[in-house]
Amino acid sequence: MTEDHLDATFASLADPTRRAILARLAQGEATVNELAEPFEMSLPAISRHLKVLERAGLISRGREAQWRPCRLEAGPLKDIANWVERYRRFWDQSFDRMADYLKELQTPRGDQDDRKN
């Protein structure tokens, strides 16, 4: 994945409306009207959100008779998951250090003094 593609994916996910649209599409295909239902915005506004998602490769639009169903394209989400995975070791180490510190805090003071001697 190129940096530009990663940037476009993150930018498209930065908007809560677009994240909600993706969550709906995770349940299956939907038309623009179906996607617009839960939002208090115009169809052109929803269409603009869909164009951003489409440019990022997160959705595709088919053509069936008069309607163009939208569907989720999960590839870019997998790319983001792979990018985030590189930082798992850091998080795991940080959580391990925090767990050690919390155990130390929970140890009665006398027990800590005994260990120092």
C-alpha positions as CSV (number, residue, x, y, z in Angstrom):
1,M,0.0,0.0,0.0
2,T,1.3,3.4,-0.9
3,E,1.5,6.3,1.6
4,D,-1.0,8.2,-0.6
5,H,-3.5,5.3,-0.5
6,L,-3.1,5.0,3.3
7,D,-3.6,8.7,3.7
8,A,-6.8,8.6,1.6
9,T,-8.1,5.7,3.6
10,F,-7.4,7.3,6.9
11,A,-8.9,10.6,5.7
12,S,-12.1,8.9,4.5
13,L,-12.4,7.2,7.9
14,A,-12.0,10.4,9.8
15,D,-15.6,11.4,9.2
16,P,-18.3,9.7,11.5
17,T,-20.9,9.7,8.7
18,R,-18.6,7.8,6.4
19,R,-17.7,5.3,9.2
20,A,-21.5,4.8,9.8
21,I,-22.0,4.2,6.0
22,L,-19.2,1.6,6.1
23,A,-20.7,-0.1,9.1
24,R,-24.1,-0.3,7.3
25,L,-22.4,-1.7,4.2
26,A,-20.6,-4.4,6.3
27,Q,-24.2,-5.8,6.7
28,G,-24.6,-6.0,2.9
29,E,-25.2,-4.0,-0.2
30,A,-27.4,-0.9,-0.1
31,T,-28.7,1.8,-2.4
32,V,-27.9,5.5,-1.8
33,N,-31.4,6.0,-0.5
34,E,-31.0,3.2,2.0
35,L,-27.7,4.6,3.1
36,A,-29.2,8.1,3.5
37,E,-32.1,7.0,5.6
38,P,-30.6,7.3,9.1
39,F,-29.0,10.7,8.3
40,E,-30.5,14.2,8.4
41,M,-28.8,15.3,5.2
42,S,-29.5,15.6,1.5
43,L,-28.9,12.9,-1.0
44,P,-26.3,15.1,-2.7
45,A,-24.4,15.3,0.7
46,I,-24.6,11.5,1.0
47,S,-23.4,11.1,-2.6
48,R,-20.3,13.3,-1.7
49,H,-19.5,11.0,1.2
50,L,-19.9,8.0,-1.1
51,K,-17.5,9.5,-3.6
52,V,-14.9,10.0,-0.9
53,L,-15.3,6.4,0.1
54,E,-15.1,5.2,-3.5
55,R,-12.0,7.2,-4.2
56,A,-10.3,5.6,-1.2
57,G,-11.3,2.2,-2.5
58,L,-13.5,1.4,0.5
59,I,-16.7,1.0,-1.5
60,S,-17.7,0.1,-5.1
61,R,-20.9,0.8,-6.9
62,G,-22.6,-1.8,-9.1
63,R,-25.3,-1.3,-11.7
64,E,-28.5,-3.3,-11.6
65,A,-31.3,-1.9,-13.7
66,Q,-32.0,1.6,-12.5
67,W,-30.2,1.4,-9.2
68,R,-26.6,1.3,-8.3
69,P,-26.0,-0.7,-5.1
70,C,-23.0,0.2,-3.0
71,R,-20.9,-2.5,-1.5
72,L,-18.0,-2.5,1.0
73,E,-14.5,-3.2,-0.3
74,A,-12.6,-4.4,2.7
75,G,-9.1,-4.4,1.1
76,P,-8.1,-0.9,2.3
77,L,-9.3,-1.8,5.8
78,K,-7.0,-4.8,5.8
79,D,-4.1,-2.6,4.8
80,I,-4.8,-0.3,7.7
81,A,-5.0,-3.3,10.1
82,N,-1.6,-4.4,8.8
83,W,-0.2,-1.0,9.3
84,V,-1.5,-0.8,12.9
85,E,-0.2,-4.3,13.6
86,R,3.3,-3.1,13.3
87,Y,2.8,-1.2,16.5
88,R,1.4,-4.1,18.5
89,R,4.8,-5.0,20.0
90,F,5.0,-1.5,21.4
91,W,1.5,-1.7,22.9
92,D,2.2,-5.2,24.3
93,Q,5.4,-4.0,25.9
94,S,3.7,-0.9,27.3
95,F,0.9,-2.9,28.8
96,D,3.4,-5.4,30.3
97,R,5.3,-2.5,32.0
98,M,2.0,-1.1,33.2
99,A,0.9,-4.5,34.6
100,D,4.3,-4.8,36.4
101,Y,3.9,-1.3,37.9
102,L,0.4,-2.0,39.1
103,K,1.6,-5.2,40.8
104,E,4.3,-3.2,42.4
105,L,1.7,-0.7,43.7
106,Q,-0.5,-3.4,45.1
107,T,2.3,-5.1,47.0
108,P,2.2,-4.1,50.7
109,R,5.1,-1.7,51.6
110,G,6.7,-4.2,54.0
111,D,7.0,-6.8,51.2
112,Q,8.8,-4.3,49.0
113,D,11.3,-3.5,51.8
114,D,12.0,-7.3,52.3
115,R,12.8,-7.7,48.6
116,K,15.4,-4.8,48.8
117,N,17.4,-6.6,51.5
